[in-house]
Amino acid sequence: MEQNNKFILGVEELNEIADKIDLGYVILIAGNPGTGKTIGASKILYENMTKLGIKTIYVSFVETKSEYYKNLKRLGLDMEELEKKGLFTYLEEITFLNKDLIPDILNQILNTVEQTGAKIIVIDSISPLLQVTENIISLREILHNFFYRLSKIKGITTILIQEVPYGNENIGFGVEEFLVDAVIFLKTVQIKGRSIRIMEIKKARGSDVSLVSIPFIIRKDKGISVLYPKNVKEKRSNKLINVVVGNNSFTVLLGSQNLIIANPKIDIQALASLIIVGAVAGTPNLLENIRRKTIIRMMSYTAEEFSSQIKNCLLNAGIDKNKVDELLKSYIIDGIDVNKYSLTEYFDHVKEIEEMEKPAFVLNIGLDALIQLLADNEIYPRLELDTMIRRINNNITTLYLMNGNIKDYYSIPLGEEYDNVWYFYPYKENRLIIKPFRLKMKIFASEKYTINLSSIKCLSRII
């Protein structure tokens, strides 16, 4: 059923902004080529049609109907099916435009609105209309009259798309911003040699807009996925668990975010294996949670090699083969080649797999590689902090492992946000020292721990 005056932006994270945007608004989506303007506008139409039953129209000066349907279907948006249901109309206006045709085209749009009963319309793009009109004052009068009739008299939400050349963030001739109630600007930026899509909401009448640089990606299964940190408070558990490493252990809070810096002489993949084996043989509290599910995330390591190493460790620890096979089912080994990911693709992947699997424990191996290859000083800290808070609120205990010296802590983004920081370093033959470096949770002892590696036969080497 169609619901009057309701409108959604098509992306869950941004719908709190749409609460202030009613039907009848004029919205401008502007941006550089290839930033997702058509997909973003189509996603808005799709969500309003499928969730609210609102009829919509798409007017295109740049793409044929068949091309549009084909491209959108690849992204999981079946507009052709919605057309069959009477919810969607596509107007193909790929003709040579001149100023004399503008009134006829605008009248055709108005007539189609009357015939279909549509409440949302997209014009892709407004750029041809601007380019063929020399008299900017005359153009302003024509467009103002047209959009006033659509939005203020008929209550139609109009979404305008405008192409902006690369390197330019000025929007057209100034006419568009004069007309619109909300402006969404899409652009790409380079971070560590990889392109990142950014959404900026520059104007939203009736809303207190303070959002800048909202990262997003285009996904085949859902069109647009926004990585917008939600304004939520931490909700911490008071339950304690032990992390067992070899013949020793240290205590952390359930859901805490912990950083382990391992001296460069230590093989962190082998160290991670030691922690996993220790977890299986650990205290009932940890065993209870580990059995739920554990995500082992490998940066620049192969999942197959690590899985085989874990299996050998468990068998050599004296655990029955059938039990080992059962335990391995609770381990999700997520091998990531960070050279093939952008920063936003990485965090979107992390969020998706953790929301789907709902793990109790995450072991992030290779934080140093992630920071070196993907991190910047602005977007990475925001996305990582959002990930930490989400894990805390879902009681997902996390260990971040990295190689480095203790002084490297001071250059790690968000170093002060980790609940606990430990430094692992070799001591004499077959021994490791665990030195608490910074413990935010003051309830824990601060003494050093010693791990005897001589009794651990499953690892070919750790130092």
Buried (B, 14 or more C-beta within 10 A) or exposed (E): EEEEEBBBBBBEBBBEBBEBBBBBBBBBBBBBEEBBBBBBBBBBBBBBBBEBBBBBBBBBBBBEBEEBBEBBEEBEBBBBEBBEEEBBBBBBBEEEBEBEBBEEBBEEBBEBBEEBEBBBBBBBBBBBBBEBBEEEEEBBEBBEEBBEBBBEEBBBBBBBBBBBEEEEEEBBBEBBBEBBBBBBBBBBBEBBEBEBBBBBBBBBEEBEBEBEEBBBBBBEEBBBBBBBBEEEEEEBBEEBBBBBBBBBBBBBBBBBBBBBBBBEEBBBBBBBBBBBBBBBEBBEBBBEBBBEBBBBBBBBBEBEEBBEBBBBBBBEBEBEEEEBEEBEEBBBBBBBEBEEBBBBBBBBBBBBBBEEBEBBBBBBBBBBBBBEBBBBEEBBBBBBBBBBBBBBBBBBBBBBBBBBEEEBBEEBBBBEBBBBBBBBBBEEEBBBBBBBBBBBBEEBEEEEBEBEBEEBEBBEEBB
